[in-house]
Each structure stands twice: as structure tokens, then as C-alpha cells.
Amino acid sequence: MAMTLRLTDEETEILRALAEREHRSMHEVVRLAVLERADRAAHSADRDEVLDWAEDRYADLLDRLSR
């Protein structure tokens, strides 16, 4: 799917410098950034699910420890 990405001049320069530093195209840098962000979001969701489970499972223990 094709799309247009509108960046400020400053954002474009940051992207250009990053692409040069990594020896990648600006397109590739943006594509990898999207994938990395999606991976972090999935990790955060997994972490939150585990923490919610632990909070429910150990609610009595956590209550006692807090006193």
C-alpha cells in the first residue's frame, strides 16, 4: 500500500541523517520504525496482561505486604 508521509523540514533532516548513518533508505528507516513500534506495543500489552493477572492472583499477599 502506498502512502504519503508528511514531515516537517526538521523531521526530514533527522530522518535523512538516520538513514545515512544506518546506510539505509529513508523508506526503510520509516518501515523498520513502524515495525519496532508495533513490537513494543505488543510487548506492553503482554506485560500489562501478566501484571493484571499477578495483581488479581496475589491481591491478598500484596495487601498484607503493604501493611
N, C-alpha and C positions, 0 to 999 in steps of 0.2 A: 504494500500500500504506500503510495506516495503522499507526502505531506509537506507543508511549508512550516518552517520553524523561524519565528521572528525573534531576533536578538537585538539588544542594544549594541552600539559600537563597542562599548567596553566588554560586553559578554562575548562578542565575536572575537575580539582580540585575545581574551582569556582562552577561548576555545581553540583559536589558531595556535597560540603558544603551547597549549597542552598537546595538541595534535603533532606539532613539530617535535616536542620533547619525547613523545612516545613513538615517533616515526609511523604515525597512522594518519588516515584522512580525518577531517573534521566529522564526516558522516559516521565513521567507525567509532570515534570517541563518543559521540552522542548515543549511538546504538548500544554500546557497551555500558554507558552510564544508565540508560533505561533498564537494561537487564540487571545491573548491580542494584539499582533502587528497588526493583521488583523482588529480588532475592532478600534484601534487607527487610522489606515489608513482610514477606512470608516468614522470615525468621522471627520478627517481632510478634507476629500473630501466634506462632507456635509457642514462643516464650510466654506470652500472656495467657494462653490456654493452660500451660503447665502451672503457672503461678496461681491462676484461679482454682485449679484442681487442688493444689497444695494448700491453699488458704482454706478451702472447704474441708479438706481431709484432716487438717491439723488445727482447726479453729480452737478447739478446747486447749490444746497444748500451747498455742500461741497466746491465748488469753491468760493462761497460768504463768507463762514466762514473762508476760508484760507486767505482772504484779510484783 
